[in-house]
Amino acid sequence: MYHTQENRGSILSQPVQCIKSNAWLGSGFYFWYDLEDALQWGNLFKGKTGSFQIYEAQIDCQNIFDTVFNEEHYQFWKTQIEKIARRFYRTTGVKPSIKQINEYFTEKGTWKDVDGILFQDLPENQDYVLVIKFWYRKRIQMVVFDLKVMSNFAKYLEQDCSV
């Protein structure tokens, strides 16, 4: 999988942890399944220095919660999010934010027994699909909570931003 970071003039020895409150899957180390998505992320969000780096790593997925390819994991994932969102809405009258959902999962220890989560969304960017307005391609991302599942982390490429 691929980890994208802005180029800060040095080579990383491990991925940079994302701690942003709006991170889709909470605090952790984020990787892309496809190089194409890692490149897009670099061009759109990692260009403060004018260039970015992509690192490659192997991830042991034995204890990864797989909401992309595992139907049972996906159904559990969806049910948990909807249950929490309904409870939050009934209590506050507003829909919860990603931050609030992730805080709930953290507080309850929902993911304490897994090393990461494999997740997908749909890339609604016409430049990355070959058929007009048909979002057939999954954009797959993984958050790793424990770096013990990662090996062979190494710089894959460095590229100037094209945006």
C-alpha positions as a Markdown table, in Angstrom:
| # | Residue | x | y | z |
|---|---|---|---|---|
| 1 | Met | 0.0 | 0.0 | 0.0 |
| 2 | Tyr | 1.0 | 3.6 | -0.4 |
| 3 | His | 1.6 | 6.5 | 2.0 |
| 4 | Thr | 1.6 | 10.0 | 0.7 |
| 5 | Gln | 3.4 | 13.0 | 2.4 |
| 6 | Glu | 4.5 | 16.4 | 1.3 |
| 7 | Asn | 8.2 | 16.6 | 0.6 |
| 8 | Arg | 10.0 | 18.1 | 3.5 |
| 9 | Gly | 13.5 | 17.4 | 2.2 |
| 10 | Ser | 14.2 | 14.2 | 4.0 |
| 11 | Ile | 13.2 | 10.5 | 3.7 |
| 12 | Leu | 10.8 | 9.1 | 6.3 |
| 13 | Ser | 11.7 | 6.0 | 8.2 |
| 14 | Gln | 8.0 | 5.4 | 9.1 |
| 15 | Pro | 4.6 | 6.9 | 8.0 |
| 16 | Val | 3.4 | 10.1 | 9.5 |
| 17 | Gln | 0.4 | 9.7 | 11.9 |
| 18 | Cys | -2.7 | 11.6 | 11.0 |
| 19 | Ile | -4.3 | 13.1 | 14.1 |
| 20 | Lys | -6.8 | 15.5 | 12.4 |
| 21 | Ser | -10.2 | 15.5 | 14.0 |
| 22 | Asn | -11.9 | 15.0 | 10.6 |
| 23 | Ala | -9.9 | 12.0 | 9.6 |
| 24 | Trp | -12.3 | 9.4 | 8.2 |
| 25 | Leu | -11.2 | 6.6 | 10.4 |
| 26 | Gly | -9.8 | 8.5 | 13.3 |
| 27 | Ser | -6.2 | 8.9 | 14.4 |
| 28 | Gly | -3.8 | 6.5 | 12.7 |
| 29 | Phe | -1.4 | 5.9 | 9.8 |
| 30 | Tyr | -3.1 | 6.2 | 6.4 |
| 31 | Phe | -2.3 | 4.2 | 3.3 |
| 32 | Trp | -3.8 | 4.0 | -0.2 |
| 33 | Tyr | -4.5 | 0.7 | -2.0 |
| 34 | Asp | -3.9 | 2.1 | -5.5 |
| 35 | Leu | -0.9 | 4.3 | -6.6 |
| 36 | Glu | -3.3 | 6.4 | -8.7 |
| 37 | Asp | -5.1 | 7.5 | -5.5 |
| 38 | Ala | -1.9 | 8.2 | -3.7 |
| 39 | Leu | -0.8 | 10.4 | -6.6 |
| 40 | Gln | -4.1 | 12.3 | -6.6 |
| 41 | Trp | -3.9 | 12.8 | -2.8 |
| 42 | Gly | -0.3 | 14.2 | -3.2 |
| 43 | Asn | -1.3 | 16.6 | -6.0 |
| 44 | Leu | -4.4 | 17.8 | -4.2 |
| 45 | Phe | -3.4 | 17.9 | -0.5 |
| 46 | Lys | 0.3 | 17.4 | 0.0 |
| 47 | Gly | 1.7 | 20.3 | -2.1 |
| 48 | Lys | 2.7 | 23.0 | 0.4 |
| 49 | Thr | 6.3 | 22.5 | -0.5 |
| 50 | Gly | 5.6 | 22.1 | -4.2 |
| 51 | Ser | 6.3 | 18.4 | -4.3 |
| 52 | Phe | 5.3 | 15.2 | -2.4 |
| 53 | Gln | 6.7 | 11.8 | -1.7 |
| 54 | Ile | 5.0 | 8.4 | -1.9 |
| 55 | Tyr | 6.1 | 5.5 | 0.3 |
| 56 | Glu | 5.3 | 1.9 | -0.2 |
| 57 | Ala | 4.8 | -0.7 | 2.5 |
| 58 | Gln | 3.5 | -4.2 | 3.0 |
| 59 | Ile | 0.6 | -4.5 | 5.4 |
| 60 | Asp | -0.2 | -7.8 | 7.2 |
| 61 | Cys | -4.0 | -7.7 | 6.9 |
| 62 | Gln | -4.7 | -10.7 | 9.2 |
| 63 | Asn | -6.2 | -8.5 | 11.9 |
| 64 | Ile | -7.5 | -5.7 | 9.7 |
| 65 | Phe | -11.2 | -4.9 | 9.8 |
| 66 | Asp | -12.1 | -5.2 | 6.1 |
| 67 | Thr | -15.2 | -3.2 | 5.2 |
| 68 | Val | -14.3 | -3.3 | 1.5 |
| 69 | Phe | -14.1 | -7.0 | 0.6 |
| 70 | Asn | -15.6 | -8.8 | 3.6 |
| 71 | Glu | -19.4 | -8.7 | 3.6 |
| 72 | Glu | -19.7 | -9.5 | 7.3 |
| 73 | His | -17.2 | -6.8 | 8.3 |
| 74 | Tyr | -19.0 | -4.3 | 6.1 |
| 75 | Gln | -22.5 | -5.1 | 7.5 |
| 76 | Phe | -21.2 | -4.7 | 11.1 |
| 77 | Trp | -19.4 | -1.4 | 10.2 |
| 78 | Lys | -22.5 | 0.0 | 8.6 |
| 79 | Thr | -24.8 | -1.1 | 11.4 |
| 80 | Gln | -22.4 | 0.4 | 14.1 |
| 81 | Ile | -22.2 | 3.8 | 12.3 |
| 82 | Glu | -25.9 | 4.0 | 11.7 |
| 83 | Lys | -26.8 | 3.0 | 15.3 |
| 84 | Ile | -24.4 | 5.7 | 16.7 |
| 85 | Ala | -25.7 | 8.3 | 14.3 |
| 86 | Arg | -29.3 | 7.6 | 15.1 |
| 87 | Arg | -28.6 | 7.8 | 18.9 |
| 88 | Phe | -26.7 | 11.0 | 18.4 |
| 89 | Tyr | -29.5 | 12.5 | 16.3 |
| 90 | Arg | -32.2 | 11.5 | 18.8 |
| 91 | Thr | -30.2 | 13.2 | 21.6 |
| 92 | Thr | -29.1 | 16.4 | 19.8 |
| 93 | Gly | -31.4 | 16.9 | 16.9 |
| 94 | Val | -28.5 | 17.1 | 14.5 |
| 95 | Lys | -26.5 | 14.6 | 12.5 |
| 96 | Pro | -23.1 | 13.8 | 13.9 |
| 97 | Ser | -19.8 | 14.7 | 12.3 |
| 98 | Ile | -17.0 | 12.3 | 11.5 |
| 99 | Lys | -15.1 | 13.6 | 14.5 |
| 100 | Gln | -18.0 | 12.8 | 16.8 |
| 101 | Ile | -18.4 | 9.3 | 15.4 |
| 102 | Asn | -14.7 | 8.6 | 15.7 |
| 103 | Glu | -14.7 | 10.0 | 19.3 |
| 104 | Tyr | -17.5 | 7.6 | 20.2 |
| 105 | Phe | -15.6 | 4.6 | 18.7 |
| 106 | Thr | -12.5 | 5.6 | 20.6 |
| 107 | Glu | -14.3 | 6.2 | 23.9 |
| 108 | Lys | -16.1 | 2.8 | 23.7 |
| 109 | Gly | -12.9 | 1.0 | 22.5 |
| 110 | Thr | -14.8 | -0.3 | 19.4 |
| 111 | Trp | -11.6 | -1.0 | 17.4 |
| 112 | Lys | -9.2 | -1.8 | 20.2 |
| 113 | Asp | -9.0 | -5.5 | 19.1 |
| 114 | Val | -8.1 | -4.7 | 15.4 |
| 115 | Asp | -4.8 | -3.3 | 13.9 |
| 116 | Gly | -6.5 | -1.2 | 11.3 |
| 117 | Ile | -9.5 | -0.7 | 9.0 |
| 118 | Leu | -9.8 | -1.0 | 5.3 |
| 119 | Phe | -12.4 | 1.4 | 3.9 |
| 120 | Gln | -13.5 | 2.7 | 0.5 |
| 121 | Asp | -15.3 | 5.6 | -0.8 |
| 122 | Leu | -16.3 | 6.6 | -4.4 |
| 123 | Pro | -13.9 | 9.0 | -6.2 |
| 124 | Glu | -16.3 | 11.6 | -7.7 |
| 125 | Asn | -13.6 | 13.1 | -9.8 |
| 126 | Gln | -14.3 | 12.7 | -13.5 |
| 127 | Asp | -10.5 | 12.8 | -14.2 |
| 128 | Tyr | -10.1 | 9.4 | -12.5 |
| 129 | Val | -12.8 | 7.3 | -14.2 |
| 130 | Leu | -13.0 | 6.3 | -17.9 |
| 131 | Val | -16.8 | 6.5 | -18.1 |
| 132 | Ile | -18.7 | 9.7 | -17.7 |
| 133 | Lys | -20.5 | 10.0 | -14.4 |
| 134 | Phe | -20.1 | 6.3 | -13.6 |
| 135 | Trp | -18.3 | 5.9 | -10.3 |
| 136 | Tyr | -17.5 | 2.2 | -10.7 |
| 137 | Arg | -14.0 | 2.5 | -9.2 |
| 138 | Lys | -13.4 | 2.1 | -5.5 |
| 139 | Arg | -11.0 | 4.5 | -3.8 |
| 140 | Ile | -9.6 | 2.3 | -1.1 |
| 141 | Gln | -7.8 | 3.5 | 2.0 |
| 142 | Met | -6.5 | 1.9 | 5.1 |
| 143 | Val | -5.9 | 3.3 | 8.5 |
| 144 | Val | -3.3 | 1.4 | 10.6 |
| 145 | Phe | -3.5 | 1.7 | 14.3 |
| 146 | Asp | -0.4 | -0.4 | 15.2 |
| 147 | Leu | 2.7 | -0.2 | 13.0 |
| 148 | Lys | 3.7 | -3.8 | 13.9 |
| 149 | Val | 1.5 | -4.9 | 10.9 |
| 150 | Met | 3.7 | -2.8 | 8.5 |
| 151 | Ser | 6.9 | -3.9 | 6.9 |
| 152 | Asn | 9.3 | -2.8 | 4.2 |
| 153 | Phe | 8.4 | 0.9 | 4.4 |
| 154 | Ala | 10.4 | 2.7 | 1.8 |
| 155 | Lys | 10.3 | 5.7 | -0.5 |
| 156 | Tyr | 8.6 | 4.8 | -3.8 |
| 157 | Leu | 8.7 | 8.1 | -5.6 |
| 158 | Glu | 9.0 | 11.8 | -5.4 |
| 159 | Gln | 7.0 | 14.1 | -7.6 |
| 160 | Asp | 6.4 | 17.8 | -8.2 |
| 161 | Cys | 2.8 | 18.8 | -7.8 |
| 162 | Ser | 0.8 | 19.1 | -11.0 |
| 163 | Val | -2.1 | 21.1 | -9.6 |
